[in-house]
């Protein structure tokens, strides 16, 4: 029963997220590209609202709830700023800027019938696969 409730919660959350992306226009690469070219600032309001909600929940949920609604405990993941993070961020930004497609909205747009975005989604999978190959190779010992 717990697995069903968890799956249902993920389905509802994903549908709500996809609906929000569609409503905001983020599933249309033309809208995203006009935002990135500083021609349309509508997505700035969407991003600002998302940041405000996320920051509020991130700050208050651990203080108000003994544990998350789904999950054992609240956790934080500490990430170090290293060359891999910078390269990955730059590659993500370049791809987003060239195509106007971010992974979440691309998948949500497939649900609206925008099958041209299959190329972008295929690129996401190829990139994830190549990343997995590179990360699974043993790293050479640092030379002192």
NUDRENNU-322486 format. One line per field, with one value per atom (N, C-alpha, C, O): residue in one letter; residue number from 1; x, y, z. Coordinates in steps of 0.2 Angstrom, whole numbers, plus 5000, padded with zeros to 4 digits. Layout:
NUDRENNU-322486
r (A | ...)
k (NUM | ...)
x (X | ...)
y (Y | ...)
z (Z | ...)
end
This chain:
NUDRENNU-322486
r (X | X | X | X | X | X | X | X | X | X | X | X | X | X | X | X | X | X | X | X | X | X | X | X | X | X | X | X | X | X | X | X | X | X | X | X | X | X | X | X | X | X | X | X | X | X | X | X | X | X | X | X | X | X | X | X | X | X | X | X | X | X | X | X | X | X | X | X | X | X | X | X | X | X | X | X | X | X | X | X | X | X | X | X | X | X | X | X | X | X | X | X | X | X | X | X | X | X | X | X | X | X | X | X | X | X | X | X | X | X | X | X | X | X | X | X | X | X | X | X | X | X | X | X | X | X | X | X | X | X | X | X | X | X | X | X | X | X | X | X | X | X | X | X | X | X | X | X | X | X | X | X | X | X | X | X | X | X | X | X | X | X | X | X | X | X | X | X | X | X | X | X | X | X | X | X | X | X | X | X | X | X | X | X | X | X | X | X | X | X | X | X | X | X | X | X | X | X | X | X | X | X | X | X | X | X | X | X | X | X | X | X | X | X | X | X | X | X | X | X | X | X | X | X | X | X | X | X | X | X | X | X | X | X | X | X | X | X | X | X | X | X | X | X | X | X | X | X | X | X | X | X | X | X | X | X | X | X | X | X | X | X | X | X | X | X | X | X | X | X | X | X | X | X | X | X | X | X | X | X | X | X | X | X | X | X | X | X | X | X | X | X | X | X | X | X | X | X | X | X | X | X | X | X | X | X | X | X | X | X | X | X | X | X | X | X | X | X | X | X | X | X | X | X | X | X | X | X | X | X | X | X | X | X | X | X | X | X | X | X | X | X | X | X | X | X | X | X | X | X | X | X | X | X | X | X | X | X | X | X | X | X | X | X | X | X | X | X | X | X | X | X | X | X | X | X | X | X | X | X | X | X | X | X | X | X | X | X | X | X | X | X | X | X | X | X | X | X | X | X | X | X | X | X | X | X | X | X | X | X | X | X | X | X | X | X | X | X | X | X | X | X | X | X | X | X | X | X | X | X | X | X | X | X | X | X | X | X | X | X | X | X | X | X | X | X | X | X | X | X | X | X | X | X | X | X | X | X | X | X | X | X | X | X | X | X | X | X | X | X | X | X | X | X | X | X | X | X | X | X | X | X | X | X | X | X | X | X | X | X | X | X | X | X | X | X | X | X | X | X | X | X | X | X | X | X | X | X | X | X | X | X | X | X | X | X | X | X | X | X | X | X | X | X | X | X | X | X | X | X | X | X | X | X | X | X | X | X | X | X | X | X | X | X | X | X | X | X | X | X | X | X | X | X | X | X | X | X | X | X | X | X | X | X | X | X | X | X | X | X | X | X | X | X | X | X)
k (1 | 1 | 1 | 1 | 2 | 2 | 2 | 2 | 3 | 3 | 3 | 3 | 4 | 4 | 4 | 4 | 5 | 5 | 5 | 5 | 6 | 6 | 6 | 6 | 7 | 7 | 7 | 7 | 8 | 8 | 8 | 8 | 9 | 9 | 9 | 9 | 10 | 10 | 10 | 10 | 11 | 11 | 11 | 11 | 12 | 12 | 12 | 12 | 13 | 13 | 13 | 13 | 14 | 14 | 14 | 14 | 15 | 15 | 15 | 15 | 16 | 16 | 16 | 16 | 17 | 17 | 17 | 17 | 18 | 18 | 18 | 18 | 19 | 19 | 19 | 19 | 20 | 20 | 20 | 20 | 21 | 21 | 21 | 21 | 22 | 22 | 22 | 22 | 23 | 23 | 23 | 23 | 24 | 24 | 24 | 24 | 25 | 25 | 25 | 25 | 26 | 26 | 26 | 26 | 27 | 27 | 27 | 27 | 28 | 28 | 28 | 28 | 29 | 29 | 29 | 29 | 30 | 30 | 30 | 30 | 31 | 31 | 31 | 31 | 32 | 32 | 32 | 32 | 33 | 33 | 33 | 33 | 34 | 34 | 34 | 34 | 35 | 35 | 35 | 35 | 36 | 36 | 36 | 36 | 37 | 37 | 37 | 37 | 38 | 38 | 38 | 38 | 39 | 39 | 39 | 39 | 40 | 40 | 40 | 40 | 41 | 41 | 41 | 41 | 42 | 42 | 42 | 42 | 43 | 43 | 43 | 43 | 44 | 44 | 44 | 44 | 45 | 45 | 45 | 45 | 46 | 46 | 46 | 46 | 47 | 47 | 47 | 47 | 48 | 48 | 48 | 48 | 49 | 49 | 49 | 49 | 50 | 50 | 50 | 50 | 51 | 51 | 51 | 51 | 52 | 52 | 52 | 52 | 53 | 53 | 53 | 53 | 54 | 54 | 54 | 54 | 55 | 55 | 55 | 55 | 56 | 56 | 56 | 56 | 57 | 57 | 57 | 57 | 58 | 58 | 58 | 58 | 59 | 59 | 59 | 59 | 60 | 60 | 60 | 60 | 61 | 61 | 61 | 61 | 62 | 62 | 62 | 62 | 63 | 63 | 63 | 63 | 64 | 64 | 64 | 64 | 65 | 65 | 65 | 65 | 66 | 66 | 66 | 66 | 67 | 67 | 67 | 67 | 68 | 68 | 68 | 68 | 69 | 69 | 69 | 69 | 70 | 70 | 70 | 70 | 71 | 71 | 71 | 71 | 72 | 72 | 72 | 72 | 73 | 73 | 73 | 73 | 74 | 74 | 74 | 74 | 75 | 75 | 75 | 75 | 76 | 76 | 76 | 76 | 77 | 77 | 77 | 77 | 78 | 78 | 78 | 78 | 79 | 79 | 79 | 79 | 80 | 80 | 80 | 80 | 81 | 81 | 81 | 81 | 82 | 82 | 82 | 82 | 83 | 83 | 83 | 83 | 84 | 84 | 84 | 84 | 85 | 85 | 85 | 85 | 86 | 86 | 86 | 86 | 87 | 87 | 87 | 87 | 88 | 88 | 88 | 88 | 89 | 89 | 89 | 89 | 90 | 90 | 90 | 90 | 91 | 91 | 91 | 91 | 92 | 92 | 92 | 92 | 93 | 93 | 93 | 93 | 94 | 94 | 94 | 94 | 95 | 95 | 95 | 95 | 96 | 96 | 96 | 96 | 97 | 97 | 97 | 97 | 98 | 98 | 98 | 98 | 99 | 99 | 99 | 99 | 100 | 100 | 100 | 100 | 101 | 101 | 101 | 101 | 102 | 102 | 102 | 102 | 103 | 103 | 103 | 103 | 104 | 104 | 104 | 104 | 105 | 105 | 105 | 105 | 106 | 106 | 106 | 106 | 107 | 107 | 107 | 107 | 108 | 108 | 108 | 108 | 109 | 109 | 109 | 109 | 110 | 110 | 110 | 110 | 111 | 111 | 111 | 111 | 112 | 112 | 112 | 112 | 113 | 113 | 113 | 113 | 114 | 114 | 114 | 114 | 115 | 115 | 115 | 115 | 116 | 116 | 116 | 116 | 117 | 117 | 117 | 117 | 118 | 118 | 118 | 118 | 119 | 119 | 119 | 119 | 120 | 120 | 120 | 120 | 121 | 121 | 121 | 121 | 122 | 122 | 122 | 122 | 123 | 123 | 123 | 123 | 124 | 124 | 124 | 124 | 125 | 125 | 125 | 125 | 126 | 126 | 126 | 126 | 127 | 127 | 127 | 127 | 128 | 128 | 128 | 128 | 129 | 129 | 129 | 129 | 130 | 130 | 130 | 130 | 131 | 131 | 131 | 131 | 132 | 132 | 132 | 132 | 133 | 133 | 133 | 133 | 134 | 134 | 134 | 134 | 135 | 135 | 135 | 135 | 136 | 136 | 136 | 136 | 137 | 137 | 137 | 137 | 138 | 138 | 138 | 138 | 139 | 139 | 139 | 139 | 140 | 140 | 140 | 140 | 141 | 141 | 141 | 141 | 142 | 142 | 142 | 142 | 143 | 143 | 143 | 143 | 144 | 144 | 144 | 144)
x (5004 | 5000 | 5004 | 5003 | 5010 | 5014 | 5017 | 5018 | 5019 | 5022 | 5017 | 5019 | 5010 | 5005 | 5004 | 5004 | 5004 | 5003 | 5009 | 5009 | 5015 | 5021 | 5021 | 5023 | 5019 | 5019 | 5013 | 5014 | 5008 | 5002 | 5005 | 5003 | 5008 | 5011 | 5016 | 5016 | 5020 | 5025 | 5021 | 5023 | 5016 | 5012 | 5008 | 5008 | 5005 | 5002 | 5007 | 5005 | 5012 | 5017 | 5020 | 5021 | 5022 | 5024 | 5019 | 5021 | 5013 | 5007 | 5006 | 5006 | 5007 | 5006 | 5012 | 5011 | 5018 | 5024 | 5023 | 5025 | 5021 | 5021 | 5015 | 5016 | 5010 | 5004 | 5007 | 5006 | 5011 | 5014 | 5019 | 5019 | 5023 | 5027 | 5023 | 5025 | 5018 | 5014 | 5010 | 5010 | 5008 | 5004 | 5008 | 5006 | 5015 | 5019 | 5022 | 5025 | 5022 | 5025 | 5032 | 5035 | 5034 | 5041 | 5042 | 5048 | 5036 | 5037 | 5038 | 5039 | 5038 | 5038 | 5045 | 5047 | 5050 | 5057 | 5057 | 5062 | 5052 | 5052 | 5051 | 5055 | 5047 | 5046 | 5053 | 5055 | 5056 | 5062 | 5068 | 5071 | 5068 | 5073 | 5072 | 5077 | 5066 | 5065 | 5066 | 5068 | 5065 | 5068 | 5075 | 5078 | 5079 | 5086 | 5089 | 5095 | 5085 | 5088 | 5086 | 5087 | 5083 | 5080 | 5075 | 5075 | 5071 | 5065 | 5059 | 5054 | 5058 | 5052 | 5054 | 5057 | 5051 | 5053 | 5047 | 5047 | 5042 | 5037 | 5040 | 5037 | 5045 | 5048 | 5051 | 5052 | 5053 | 5057 | 5052 | 5054 | 5045 | 5040 | 5039 | 5038 | 5039 | 5038 | 5044 | 5043 | 5050 | 5056 | 5056 | 5058 | 5054 | 5054 | 5049 | 5050 | 5043 | 5038 | 5040 | 5039 | 5043 | 5046 | 5051 | 5051 | 5056 | 5061 | 5058 | 5060 | 5053 | 5050 | 5047 | 5047 | 5043 | 5039 | 5044 | 5044 | 5049 | 5054 | 5058 | 5059 | 5060 | 5064 | 5060 | 5063 | 5054 | 5049 | 5049 | 5049 | 5047 | 5046 | 5053 | 5053 | 5058 | 5065 | 5067 | 5070 | 5065 | 5067 | 5062 | 5064 | 5055 | 5051 | 5049 | 5047 | 5049 | 5047 | 5051 | 5048 | 5057 | 5061 | 5059 | 5060 | 5058 | 5056 | 5049 | 5048 | 5044 | 5037 | 5036 | 5031 | 5039 | 5037 | 5043 | 5049 | 5041 | 5046 | 5049 | 5055 | 5046 | 5049 | 5045 | 5040 | 5048 | 5045 | 5039 | 5038 | 5034 | 5028 | 5030 | 5026 | 5035 | 5037 | 5045 | 5048 | 5047 | 5054 | 5055 | 5051 | 5061 | 5063 | 5065 | 5063 | 5069 | 5071 | 5073 | 5074 | 5073 | 5076 | 5083 | 5087 | 5086 | 5093 | 5096 | 5092 | 5102 | 5105 | 5111 | 5114 | 5112 | 5118 | 5123 | 5121 | 5129 | 5134 | 5138 | 5140 | 5138 | 5142 | 5148 | 5147 | 5153 | 5159 | 5159 | 5158 | 5162 | 5163 | 5169 | 5175 | 5169 | 5175 | 5174 | 5169 | 5179 | 5179 | 5174 | 5171 | 5172 | 5167 | 5160 | 5156 | 5159 | 5152 | 5152 | 5147 | 5158 | 5158 | 5157 | 5154 | 5161 | 5160 | 5153 | 5150 | 5150 | 5143 | 5138 | 5134 | 5139 | 5135 | 5135 | 5130 | 5141 | 5142 | 5139 | 5136 | 5140 | 5137 | 5130 | 5127 | 5127 | 5120 | 5117 | 5112 | 5120 | 5118 | 5119 | 5115 | 5124 | 5125 | 5120 | 5117 | 5118 | 5113 | 5106 | 5102 | 5105 | 5099 | 5098 | 5093 | 5104 | 5104 | 5103 | 5100 | 5106 | 5106 | 5099 | 5096 | 5096 | 5090 | 5083 | 5078 | 5084 | 5078 | 5075 | 5069 | 5078 | 5075 | 5078 | 5084 | 5075 | 5077 | 5074 | 5069 | 5077 | 5075 | 5068 | 5064 | 5066 | 5059 | 5054 | 5049 | 5054 | 5050 | 5050 | 5044 | 5055 | 5056 | 5051 | 5048 | 5052 | 5048 | 5040 | 5036 | 5039 | 5032 | 5029 | 5023 | 5033 | 5031 | 5029 | 5025 | 5032 | 5031 | 5023 | 5020 | 5021 | 5014 | 5009 | 5003 | 5011 | 5007 | 5007 | 5003 | 5011 | 5012 | 5017 | 5017 | 5021 | 5027 | 5033 | 5037 | 5032 | 5036 | 5043 | 5048 | 5044 | 5050 | 5055 | 5061 | 5053 | 5057 | 5060 | 5064 | 5058 | 5061 | 5068 | 5072 | 5070 | 5078 | 5081 | 5087 | 5078 | 5081 | 5082 | 5087 | 5076 | 5076 | 5081 | 5084 | 5082 | 5087 | 5094 | 5098 | 5095 | 5101 | 5102 | 5108 | 5097 | 5098 | 5100 | 5104 | 5097 | 5099 | 5106 | 5109 | 5108 | 5115 | 5120 | 5125 | 5118 | 5123 | 5123 | 5128 | 5117 | 5117 | 5121 | 5125 | 5120 | 5124 | 5132 | 5135 | 5134 | 5141 | 5144 | 5149 | 5140 | 5142 | 5143 | 5148 | 5138 | 5139 | 5145 | 5149 | 5147 | 5153 | 5159 | 5164 | 5159 | 5165 | 5166 | 5172 | 5161 | 5161 | 5163 | 5166 | 5161 | 5163 | 5170 | 5172 | 5173 | 5181 | 5185 | 5183 | 5189 | 5194 | 5198 | 5201 | 5198 | 5202 | 5209 | 5211 | 5214 | 5221 | 5223 | 5220 | 5228 | 5230 | 5233 | 5237 | 5232 | 5235 | 5243 | 5246 | 5246 | 5254 | 5256 | 5254 | 5260 | 5263 | 5269 | 5272)
y (4994 | 5000 | 5006 | 5011 | 5006 | 5012 | 5014 | 5019 | 5008 | 5009 | 5013 | 5017 | 5011 | 5014 | 5021 | 5025 | 5023 | 5030 | 5034 | 5040 | 5031 | 5035 | 5036 | 5042 | 5031 | 5032 | 5037 | 5041 | 5037 | 5042 | 5049 | 5053 | 5049 | 5056 | 5059 | 5065 | 5054 | 5056 | 5058 | 5063 | 5054 | 5056 | 5062 | 5066 | 5064 | 5070 | 5076 | 5081 | 5075 | 5080 | 5082 | 5087 | 5076 | 5077 | 5081 | 5085 | 5079 | 5082 | 5089 | 5093 | 5091 | 5098 | 5102 | 5107 | 5099 | 5102 | 5103 | 5109 | 5098 | 5099 | 5104 | 5108 | 5104 | 5109 | 5116 | 5120 | 5117 | 5123 | 5126 | 5131 | 5121 | 5122 | 5124 | 5129 | 5121 | 5122 | 5129 | 5133 | 5130 | 5136 | 5142 | 5148 | 5142 | 5147 | 5148 | 5154 | 5144 | 5144 | 5142 | 5142 | 5139 | 5136 | 5130 | 5128 | 5127 | 5121 | 5123 | 5119 | 5130 | 5133 | 5135 | 5141 | 5132 | 5135 | 5142 | 5146 | 5144 | 5151 | 5156 | 5161 | 5154 | 5159 | 5159 | 5164 | 5153 | 5153 | 5157 | 5161 | 5156 | 5160 | 5167 | 5171 | 5169 | 5177 | 5179 | 5185 | 5175 | 5177 | 5178 | 5182 | 5173 | 5173 | 5178 | 5180 | 5181 | 5186 | 5193 | 5198 | 5193 | 5199 | 5202 | 5209 | 5199 | 5202 | 5201 | 5205 | 5196 | 5195 | 5193 | 5188 | 5196 | 5195 | 5191 | 5191 | 5189 | 5185 | 5179 | 5178 | 5176 | 5170 | 5172 | 5168 | 5178 | 5181 | 5180 | 5179 | 5182 | 5182 | 5174 | 5173 | 5170 | 5163 | 5160 | 5157 | 5162 | 5159 | 5163 | 5159 | 5169 | 5172 | 5169 | 5168 | 5168 | 5164 | 5157 | 5155 | 5154 | 5147 | 5147 | 5143 | 5152 | 5153 | 5155 | 5152 | 5159 | 5161 | 5156 | 5155 | 5152 | 5146 | 5141 | 5138 | 5139 | 5134 | 5136 | 5133 | 5143 | 5145 | 5145 | 5143 | 5147 | 5147 | 5140 | 5139 | 5135 | 5128 | 5125 | 5122 | 5127 | 5124 | 5127 | 5123 | 5133 | 5136 | 5134 | 5132 | 5133 | 5132 | 5125 | 5123 | 5121 | 5114 | 5110 | 5107 | 5110 | 5106 | 5109 | 5105 | 5115 | 5118 | 5116 | 5116 | 5115 | 5114 | 5107 | 5105 | 5103 | 5095 | 5091 | 5093 | 5086 | 5082 | 5078 | 5076 | 5076 | 5073 | 5075 | 5077 | 5073 | 5075 | 5071 | 5065 | 5073 | 5069 | 5062 | 5057 | 5062 | 5056 | 5056 | 5060 | 5051 | 5051 | 5050 | 5051 | 5048 | 5046 | 5053 | 5054 | 5057 | 5063 | 5068 | 5067 | 5074 | 5080 | 5079 | 5078 | 5080 | 5079 | 5085 | 5088 | 5087 | 5092 | 5088 | 5084 | 5090 | 5088 | 5093 | 5098 | 5092 | 5097 | 5096 | 5090 | 5101 | 5100 | 5105 | 5111 | 5103 | 5107 | 5110 | 5107 | 5116 | 5119 | 5117 | 5119 | 5112 | 5110 | 5110 | 5113 | 5108 | 5109 | 5105 | 5108 | 5099 | 5095 | 5099 | 5099 | 5102 | 5106 | 5112 | 5113 | 5115 | 5121 | 5119 | 5122 | 5114 | 5112 | 5109 | 5111 | 5105 | 5103 | 5109 | 5109 | 5114 | 5119 | 5123 | 5126 | 5124 | 5128 | 5124 | 5127 | 5118 | 5114 | 5114 | 5114 | 5113 | 5114 | 5121 | 5121 | 5126 | 5133 | 5134 | 5137 | 5131 | 5132 | 5128 | 5131 | 5122 | 5118 | 5122 | 5122 | 5124 | 5128 | 5134 | 5135 | 5138 | 5144 | 5143 | 5147 | 5137 | 5136 | 5133 | 5135 | 5129 | 5126 | 5129 | 5128 | 5132 | 5135 | 5130 | 5130 | 5124 | 5118 | 5116 | 5115 | 5116 | 5113 | 5106 | 5105 | 5102 | 5095 | 5094 | 5091 | 5097 | 5096 | 5099 | 5095 | 5105 | 5107 | 5103 | 5102 | 5101 | 5097 | 5090 | 5089 | 5087 | 5081 | 5083 | 5079 | 5088 | 5090 | 5092 | 5091 | 5095 | 5097 | 5091 | 5092 | 5086 | 5079 | 5077 | 5075 | 5079 | 5077 | 5082 | 5080 | 5087 | 5092 | 5090 | 5093 | 5085 | 5083 | 5087 | 5086 | 5090 | 5094 | 5088 | 5088 | 5084 | 5079 | 5081 | 5077 | 5087 | 5090 | 5090 | 5089 | 5090 | 5090 | 5083 | 5083 | 5078 | 5072 | 5072 | 5068 | 5076 | 5077 | 5080 | 5077 | 5084 | 5087 | 5082 | 5081 | 5078 | 5073 | 5067 | 5065 | 5066 | 5061 | 5063 | 5060 | 5070 | 5073 | 5072 | 5071 | 5073 | 5073 | 5066 | 5065 | 5061 | 5054 | 5052 | 5049 | 5055 | 5053 | 5057 | 5054 | 5063 | 5066 | 5063 | 5062 | 5060 | 5057 | 5050 | 5048 | 5047 | 5041 | 5042 | 5038 | 5047 | 5048 | 5051 | 5049 | 5054 | 5056 | 5050 | 5050 | 5045 | 5039 | 5035 | 5033 | 5035 | 5032 | 5035 | 5032 | 5042 | 5045 | 5045 | 5044 | 5045 | 5044 | 5037 | 5037 | 5032 | 5026 | 5023 | 5018 | 5027 | 5026 | 5027 | 5032 | 5023 | 5025 | 5031 | 5032 | 5035 | 5041 | 5040 | 5036 | 5043 | 5042 | 5046 | 5051 | 5043 | 5045 | 5052 | 5053 | 5057 | 5063 | 5063 | 5059 | 5067 | 5066 | 5072 | 5078 | 5071 | 5076 | 5079 | 5084)
z (5000 | 5000 | 5000 | 4997 | 5004 | 5004 | 4997 | 4995 | 4994 | 4987 | 4982 | 4978 | 4983 | 4979 | 4981 | 4976 | 4987 | 4989 | 4987 | 4985 | 4988 | 4985 | 4978 | 4975 | 4974 | 4967 | 4965 | 4960 | 4968 | 4967 | 4969 | 4965 | 4974 | 4976 | 4971 | 4969 | 4968 | 4963 | 4956 | 4953 | 4955 | 4949 | 4949 | 4945 | 4955 | 4956 | 4956 | 4953 | 4960 | 4960 | 4953 | 4951 | 4949 | 4942 | 4937 | 4933 | 4938 | 4934 | 4936 | 4931 | 4942 | 4944 | 4942 | 4939 | 4942 | 4939 | 4932 | 4929 | 4928 | 4921 | 4919 | 4914 | 4923 | 4922 | 4923 | 4919 | 4928 | 4929 | 4924 | 4922 | 4921 | 4916 | 4910 | 4906 | 4908 | 4902 | 4903 | 4898 | 4909 | 4910 | 4909 | 4907 | 4912 | 4912 | 4905 | 4903 | 4900 | 4894 | 4893 | 4888 | 4898 | 4898 | 4894 | 4892 | 4891 | 4887 | 4880 | 4875 | 4878 | 4872 | 4871 | 4874 | 4867 | 4866 | 4864 | 4866 | 4860 | 4858 | 4863 | 4863 | 4868 | 4874 | 4878 | 4881 | 4879 | 4883 | 4880 | 4883 | 4873 | 4869 | 4870 | 4870 | 4869 | 4870 | 4877 | 4877 | 4882 | 4888 | 4889 | 4892 | 4886 | 4886 | 4882 | 4884 | 4877 | 4873 | 4876 | 4873 | 4882 | 4886 | 4882 | 4882 | 4878 | 4875 | 4878 | 4877 | 4883 | 4886 | 4893 | 4895 | 4898 | 4905 | 4909 | 4915 | 4906 | 4909 | 4913 | 4918 | 4910 | 4914 | 4920 | 4925 | 4920 | 4927 | 4932 | 4938 | 4931 | 4936 | 4938 | 4944 | 4933 | 4935 | 4939 | 4944 | 4937 | 4941 | 4948 | 4953 | 4948 | 4955 | 4960 | 4965 | 4957 | 4961 | 4963 | 4969 | 4959 | 4960 | 4966 | 4970 | 4965 | 4970 | 4977 | 4982 | 4977 | 4983 | 4987 | 4993 | 4983 | 4986 | 4989 | 4994 | 4984 | 4986 | 4992 | 4997 | 4992 | 4998 | 5005 | 5010 | 5004 | 5010 | 5013 | 5019 | 5008 | 5011 | 5013 | 5018 | 5010 | 5012 | 5019 | 5023 | 5020 | 5027 | 5032 | 5038 | 5031 | 5036 | 5037 | 5043 | 5032 | 5033 | 5038 | 5042 | 5038 | 5043 | 5050 | 5055 | 5051 | 5058 | 5060 | 5066 | 5055 | 5057 | 5057 | 5061 | 5053 | 5053 | 5056 | 5056 | 5059 | 5063 | 5057 | 5058 | 5052 | 5046 | 5040 | 5040 | 5034 | 5028 | 5027 | 5030 | 5023 | 5022 | 5018 | 5020 | 5014 | 5011 | 5012 | 5009 | 5016 | 5017 | 5025 | 5029 | 5026 | 5033 | 5037 | 5043 | 5034 | 5037 | 5032 | 5026 | 5035 | 5030 | 5030 | 5035 | 5024 | 5023 | 5018 | 5015 | 5019 | 5015 | 5012 | 5015 | 5006 | 5002 | 5001 | 4997 | 5003 | 5003 | 4996 | 4995 | 4992 | 4985 | 4985 | 4988 | 4983 | 4982 | 4975 | 4971 | 4975 | 4969 | 4966 | 4968 | 4961 | 4957 | 4950 | 4947 | 4946 | 4939 | 4936 | 4931 | 4938 | 4935 | 4936 | 4931 | 4941 | 4942 | 4937 | 4934 | 4937 | 4932 | 4925 | 4921 | 4923 | 4916 | 4915 | 4909 | 4919 | 4918 | 4918 | 4914 | 4922 | 4922 | 4916 | 4913 | 4914 | 4907 | 4901 | 4897 | 4901 | 4896 | 4896 | 4891 | 4902 | 4903 | 4900 | 4896 | 4902 | 4900 | 4893 | 4890 | 4890 | 4883 | 4879 | 4874 | 4881 | 4878 | 4878 | 4874 | 4884 | 4886 | 4881 | 4878 | 4881 | 4877 | 4869 | 4866 | 4867 | 4860 | 4858 | 4852 | 4862 | 4860 | 4863 | 4860 | 4869 | 4872 | 4876 | 4878 | 4877 | 4880 | 4887 | 4887 | 4892 | 4898 | 4899 | 4897 | 4903 | 4903 | 4906 | 4902 | 4911 | 4914 | 4909 | 4907 | 4906 | 4901 | 4895 | 4892 | 4893 | 4887 | 4887 | 4883 | 4893 | 4894 | 4895 | 4892 | 4898 | 4899 | 4892 | 4891 | 4888 | 4881 | 4877 | 4872 | 4878 | 4874 | 4876 | 4871 | 4882 | 4883 | 4880 | 4879 | 4877 | 4873 | 4866 | 4862 | 4864 | 4857 | 4853 | 4847 | 4856 | 4853 | 4852 | 4856 | 4847 | 4846 | 4843 | 4843 | 4841 | 4838 | 4844 | 4843 | 4850 | 4856 | 4858 | 4862 | 4854 | 4855 | 4853 | 4856 | 4849 | 4847 | 4854 | 4855 | 4857 | 4863 | 4869 | 4872 | 4869 | 4875 | 4873 | 4877 | 4867 | 4865 | 4866 | 4869 | 4865 | 4867 | 4875 | 4877 | 4879 | 4886 | 4888 | 4892 | 4885 | 4886 | 4884 | 4888 | 4878 | 4876 | 4881 | 4882 | 4883 | 4887 | 4894 | 4897 | 4897 | 4903 | 4902 | 4907 | 4897 | 4896 | 4895 | 4898 | 4891 | 4891 | 4898 | 4899 | 4902 | 4908 | 4913 | 4916 | 4912 | 4916 | 4914 | 4918 | 4907 | 4905 | 4908 | 4910 | 4907 | 4910 | 4917 | 4920 | 4921 | 4928 | 4931 | 4936 | 4927 | 4929 | 4927 | 4930 | 4923 | 4922 | 4928 | 4932 | 4930 | 4936 | 4934 | 4929 | 4939 | 4939 | 4940 | 4944 | 4936 | 4937 | 4944 | 4946 | 4947 | 4954 | 4952 | 4947 | 4957 | 4956 | 4956 | 4961 | 4952 | 4952 | 4957 | 4956 | 4961 | 4966 | 4963 | 4966)
end
